Amino acid sequence: MESDKDLVSVELEPEKKGLVLKHRMYTVTSTLHKANVQRRYNDFIAFHEVLLLRYPYRLVPRLPPKKIVANTEFIEGRRRALKRFLVLILRHPAIGKDPIVNHFLTFKGSDAGHKLKEQYKGVPDEFMTNEMASSAKDNVPADTQASLTSSRQQLYFIHKHIEQMKDILERLGGRSTAYAVDMLSFSKNLQALSEESNPVTEWATGGNKTWQKLQRGFKSLVVPFASIAEKSAMHSTHETEGVSDYLEMFMDITAAYKELVERHEKGVLRDHHMALHKMQQYKQRQMSTAMKGNENMDQLEHRIIAQEGAISNMENRNYFSLYCLQEETRFIHSNMNMVVKMFQNLVDIEIRKHTELCTLWDDMRQPINHLAESANTPGSPVSPDTSSKSFFG
């Protein structure tokens, strides 16, 4: 999985032993930046926090959760999630080119997260630097609020059902893993049977050599069943990384969209409403003061002028937020091909999986037929009840 212009990888470094506190280290490699750096999970957290401060009106994907005691499955899932996070950041037309991103992907020193925060501590948010901020009102269509409501409902609906599809695909991968485990166990049992070494007596067999022939046949099947197990395990990995990851990355975007809408409604929109309410209170007090002839009129008028400036700023921020919401909604639609890519990979992987497994099963016909012929060789003493019948009659 890669961005259009930048190949990025996140690999887990081997855990360092002998330390009281063990920190997972990741090697982050960026082809475009020609850089290879080491990062801790806490460095990703610092990076995420700085991006949110710089781009409060943009889609900033969430990070995977932190866990003190983590098993191998959780650690691998987090590594893949961190890679998806970086891919989405690099794909974003506004965020991907920011010097903050370049710093995170290229800084070689220690304590990268702390240094990142220190260097960009005073950087204003995008509203203060984007040339579109001052003219955002002119670029926000009149039907924006209605369109936003409709798009939000649509994307929430899509997110819900994509999530259910992801759960199904995870179960599919789980079944492939369980199948691989069962086939490997089958192979090990065949190995054990082929190596069974208790003495075979004439008393027990009456001269029948079928068991010895079965043991030789079992030995010939050990490798074929192990091959089926290996192939199933490989396809389980492909089903996870080649299919589920695309759905999870799309869900990372839609989940970030939910959080963005909440920031808009609970942040800038609420602040704007509060500023208007405060202005209304000031004006009511102004009227009351004028009627009473209070000498604090000049001070109140100064507050009103300051509040008018605050309202104007909040109004501009609100329009800029709406302008960004439209751009971010379009960004999601431009990335819906991830779902198509998932279906392409799913079909390719399942065809390849079943074709290769079918070939392995078909290749097993010859040793099975040889085993059957050997076990049924004429001349061996057999019970008169079973000489010409199958076990089930």
C-alpha positions in Angstrom: 0.0 0.0 0.0 1.5 3.3 -1.0 0.7 6.9 -1.7 0.7 8.3 -5.2 4.0 10.2 -4.8 5.7 8.7 -1.9 6.4 5.2 -0.8 6.5 5.0 3.0 7.1 1.9 5.1 6.9 1.4 8.9 8.8 -1.6 10.2 9.0 -2.8 13.8 12.5 -2.9 15.3 13.5 -6.0 17.3 12.7 -5.5 21.0 15.7 -4.5 23.1 16.2 -6.8 26.0 17.6 -6.1 29.4 15.7 -2.8 29.9 13.3 -2.2 32.7 11.1 0.0 30.4 10.8 -1.4 26.9 10.0 1.0 24.1 8.9 -0.2 20.7 10.9 1.4 18.0 9.8 1.7 14.4 11.9 2.3 11.3 10.1 4.8 9.0 11.4 4.9 5.5 10.3 7.5 2.9 11.4 7.2 -0.7 10.5 10.7 -1.7 12.3 12.2 1.2 15.2 9.8 0.8 15.1 9.3 4.6 15.2 6.4 7.0 14.5 7.3 10.6 13.6 5.6 13.9 10.5 6.7 15.8 8.7 5.6 19.0 5.0 5.5 19.3 5.1 8.6 21.5 6.8 10.5 18.6 3.7 9.6 16.4 1.5 11.0 19.2 3.5 14.3 19.2 3.3 14.5 15.4 -0.5 13.9 15.5 -0.9 16.6 18.2 1.1 19.2 16.2 -0.9 18.4 13.0 -4.2 18.9 14.8 -3.1 22.3 16.1 -1.9 23.3 12.6 -4.8 21.8 10.7 -7.9 21.9 12.9 -10.2 22.2 9.9 -8.7 19.2 8.0 -8.9 15.4 8.1 -6.2 14.3 10.5 -6.5 10.5 10.8 -6.5 9.1 14.3 -3.7 7.0 15.7 -4.1 3.4 16.8 -4.5 3.0 20.6 -1.8 2.7 23.1 -1.6 -0.5 25.2 0.8 -1.2 28.1 0.7 -5.0 27.8 0.4 -5.9 24.1 0.5 -9.2 22.3 2.1 -9.9 18.9 -1.2 -9.5 17.1 -1.9 -6.1 18.6 1.7 -4.9 17.9 1.5 -6.0 14.2 -2.0 -4.3 13.9 -0.6 -1.1 15.3 2.4 -1.2 12.9 0.0 -1.5 9.9 -2.2 1.3 11.3 0.8 3.6 11.7 1.7 3.0 8.1 -1.8 3.8 7.0 -1.7 7.0 9.0 1.4 8.2 7.2 0.1 7.2 3.8 -3.0 9.2 4.3 -1.1 12.2 5.6 1.2 12.1 2.6 -1.8 11.8 0.2 -3.5 14.8 1.7 -3.1 17.8 -0.7 -2.7 20.4 2.1 -1.1 18.5 4.9 1.3 16.3 2.9 3.5 19.2 1.8 3.8 20.9 5.2 7.3 21.2 6.6 6.0 19.5 9.8 5.6 16.3 7.8 9.1 16.6 6.2 10.6 17.2 9.7 8.9 14.0 11.1 10.1 11.9 8.2 13.7 13.2 8.1 14.8 14.4 11.6 17.6 12.1 12.7 18.2 13.2 16.3 16.9 11.7 19.5 13.6 12.6 21.2 12.0 13.4 17.8 8.5 14.1 19.2 9.7 16.7 21.8 11.9 18.4 19.2 9.0 18.6 16.8 6.8 20.2 19.4 9.5 22.7 20.3 10.2 23.7 16.7 6.6 24.2 15.7 5.2 25.5 19.0 4.6 29.0 17.7 3.3 28.1 14.2 -0.2 29.5 13.7 -3.1 27.3 12.5 -4.0 27.1 8.8 -6.6 29.8 9.0 -3.9 32.4 9.8 -1.7 31.4 6.8 -4.0 30.1 4.1 -4.7 32.7 1.4 -8.2 31.4 1.0 -9.1 32.2 4.6 -9.9 35.9 3.9 -12.2 35.1 0.9 -13.7 31.9 2.3 -17.1 33.4 2.6 -17.2 34.1 -1.1 -16.2 30.5 -1.9 -18.9 28.8 0.3 -22.0 28.0 -1.7 -25.4 29.1 -0.2 -26.6 25.5 0.1 -23.4 24.4 2.0 -25.2 23.6 5.2 -27.8 21.4 3.6 -25.2 19.7 1.4 -23.0 19.1 4.5 -25.9 17.5 6.3 -26.7 15.2 3.4 -23.0 14.3 2.8 -22.4 13.6 6.5 -25.4 11.2 6.7 -24.2 9.4 3.5 -20.6 9.0 4.7 -21.7 7.9 8.2 -23.8 5.2 6.5 -21.0 4.1 4.2 -18.6 3.9 7.2 -21.0 1.7 9.1 -21.4 -0.8 6.3 -17.7 -0.8 5.3 -16.9 -1.6 8.9 -19.2 -4.6 8.8 -17.5 -5.7 5.6 -14.1 -5.4 7.2 -15.3 -7.6 10.1 -16.4 -10.2 7.6 -13.0 -10.1 5.8 -11.2 -10.5 9.2 -13.3 -13.6 9.9 -12.4 -14.8 6.4 -8.7 -14.4 7.2 -9.2 -16.0 10.6 -10.8 -19.1 8.9 -7.8 -19.4 6.5 -5.5 -19.2 9.5 -7.6 -21.9 11.4 -7.5 -24.0 8.2 -3.8 -23.7 8.0 -3.4 -24.7 11.7 -5.7 -27.8 11.1 -3.8 -28.9 8.1 -0.5 -28.6 9.9 -1.9 -30.6 12.8 -3.1 -33.2 10.3 0.4 -33.4 8.9 2.0 -33.8 12.3 -0.5 -36.6 13.1 0.4 -38.4 9.9 4.1 -38.0 10.8 3.4 -39.5 14.2 1.5 -42.5 12.7 4.3 -43.1 10.2 6.8 -43.3 13.0 4.8 -45.6 15.3 7.2 -48.3 16.3 5.4 -50.8 18.6 6.3 -54.4 17.5 3.9 -55.9 14.9 3.2 -59.6 15.8 1.8 -62.4 13.8 -0.7 -62.9 16.6 -2.2 -59.4 15.9 -2.1 -59.3 12.1 -2.4 -62.9 11.0 0.2 -62.0 8.4 -1.6 -58.9 7.1 1.0 -56.2 6.1 -1.6 -53.4 5.7 -0.4 -51.4 8.7 3.2 -51.3 7.5 2.0 -50.2 4.0 -0.2 -47.5 5.6 2.7 -46.2 7.6 4.8 -45.8 4.4 1.8 -44.1 2.7 1.3 -41.8 5.7 4.9 -40.7 5.4 4.4 -39.7 1.8 1.4 -37.5 2.8 3.2 -35.5 5.5 4.8 -33.0 3.2 1.7 -32.5 1.0 -0.5 -31.6 4.0 2.2 -29.4 5.4 2.3 -27.6 2.0 -1.4 -27.0 2.2 -1.0 -25.5 5.7 1.8 -23.2 4.5 -0.2 -22.1 1.5 -3.3 -21.4 3.6 -1.2 -19.3 6.1 0.3 -17.3 3.3 -3.1 -16.5 1.8 -4.4 -15.6 5.3 -1.7 -12.9 5.4 -2.7 -11.7 1.9 -6.4 -11.5 2.9 -5.4 -9.3 5.8 -2.8 -7.0 4.2 -4.1 -7.0 0.7 -7.8 -6.7 1.4 -8.6 -5.6 4.9 -6.0 -2.9 5.0 -7.7 -1.0 2.1 -11.0 -1.0 3.9 -9.3 0.0 7.2 -7.6 2.9 5.4 -10.8 4.1 3.9 -12.4 3.8 7.4 -9.5 5.8 8.8 -10.6 8.6 6.5 -14.3 8.4 7.3 -13.6 8.2 11.0 -11.4 11.3 10.7 -14.3 13.0 8.9 -16.6 12.3 11.8 -14.1 13.9 14.2 -13.7 16.9 11.8 -17.5 17.5 11.7 -17.5 17.3 15.5 -14.7 19.8 15.7 -16.7 22.1 13.5 -19.9 21.8 15.4 -18.5 21.8 18.9 -15.6 24.2 18.1 -15.7 27.0 15.7 -19.5 26.9 15.2 -20.1 26.9 19.0 -17.5 29.6 19.6 -19.3 31.8 17.0 -22.6 31.3 18.7 -21.1 32.0 22.1 -19.5 35.2 20.7 -22.9 36.4 19.3 -24.6 35.6 22.6 -21.9 37.6 24.5 -22.4 40.5 22.1 -26.1 40.4 22.8 -25.4 40.6 26.6 -23.1 43.6 26.1 -25.7 45.5 24.1 -28.4 44.7 26.7 -26.1 46.1 29.4 -25.4 49.1 27.1 -29.1 49.9 26.9 -29.5 49.5 30.6 -26.5 51.7 31.3 -27.7 54.4 29.0 -31.1 54.5 30.7 -29.5 54.7 34.1 -26.9 57.3 33.1 -24.0 55.1 34.4 -20.5 56.6 33.9 -19.1 53.2 32.6 -20.5 53.7 29.1 -17.1 54.2 27.5 -15.7 51.0 28.9 -18.7 49.1 27.8 -18.5 50.5 24.3 -14.9 49.5 24.1 -15.9 45.9 25.0 -18.5 46.0 22.3 -16.0 47.1 19.7 -13.6 44.3 20.8 -16.4 41.8 20.7 -17.4 42.9 17.2 -13.8 42.1 16.1 -14.0 38.7 17.8 -17.3 37.9 16.1 -15.9 38.9 12.7 -12.9 36.6 13.3 -15.2 33.8 14.4 -17.4 34.3 11.4 -14.5 34.1 9.0 -13.2 31.0 10.8 -16.7 29.5 10.5 -16.7 30.1 6.7 -13.2 28.8 6.4 -14.2 25.7 8.3 -17.1 25.1 5.9 -14.8 25.7 2.9 -12.4 23.1 4.3 -15.3 20.7 5.0 -16.3 20.8 1.4 -12.7 20.1 0.3 -12.3 17.3 2.8 -15.6 15.7 1.7 -14.3 15.8 -1.9 -11.0 14.3 -0.7 -12.9 11.3 0.6 -14.8 10.8 -2.6 -11.5 11.0 -4.6 -10.2 8.1 -2.4 -13.2 5.8 -2.8 -11.2 3.8 -5.3 -9.7 2.2 -2.2 -12.9 0.2 -2.0 -12.5 -0.8 -5.7 -8.9 -1.8 -5.1 -10.1 -4.0 -2.2 -12.6 -5.9 -4.4 -9.9 -6.4 -7.1 -7.5 -7.8 -4.5 -10.2 -9.9 -2.9 -11.1 -11.6 -6.2 -7.5 -12.1 -7.2 -6.4 -13.5 -3.8 -9.4 -15.8 -3.5 -9.0 -17.2 -7.1 -5.2 -17.7 -6.5 -5.9 -19.3 -3.1 -8.4 -21.8 -4.3 -6.5 -22.5 -7.5 -3.3 -23.2 -5.6 -5.0 -25.3 -2.9 -6.9 -27.2 -5.6 -3.6 -28.0 -7.3 -2.1 -29.3 -4.1 -5.1 -31.5 -3.3 -5.1 -32.8 -6.9 -1.4 -33.6 -6.6 -2.2 -35.7 -3.6 -4.3 -38.1 -5.7 -1.2 -40.1 -6.9 0.2 -40.9 -3.4 -3.4 -41.6 -2.2 -4.1 -44.0 -5.1 -0.7 -45.6 -4.6 -1.5 -46.1 -0.9 -4.9 -47.6 -1.8 -3.4 -50.0 -4.3 -0.6 -51.0 -1.9 -3.0 -51.6 1.0 -5.3 -53.7 -1.2 -2.5 -55.9 -2.7 -3.8 -59.5 -3.1 -2.2 -62.2 -1.2 -2.3 -60.7 2.3 -4.4 -62.6 4.8 -7.6 -60.7 5.5 -10.7 -61.2 7.5 -13.4 -62.9 5.5 -15.9 -60.2 6.5 -13.9 -57.4 4.9 -12.1 -58.9 1.9 -14.2 -57.2 -0.8 -16.2 -54.5 1.1 -15.4 -51.0 2.2 -15.4 -50.2 5.9 -18.9 -48.8 5.7 -20.2 -51.8 3.7 
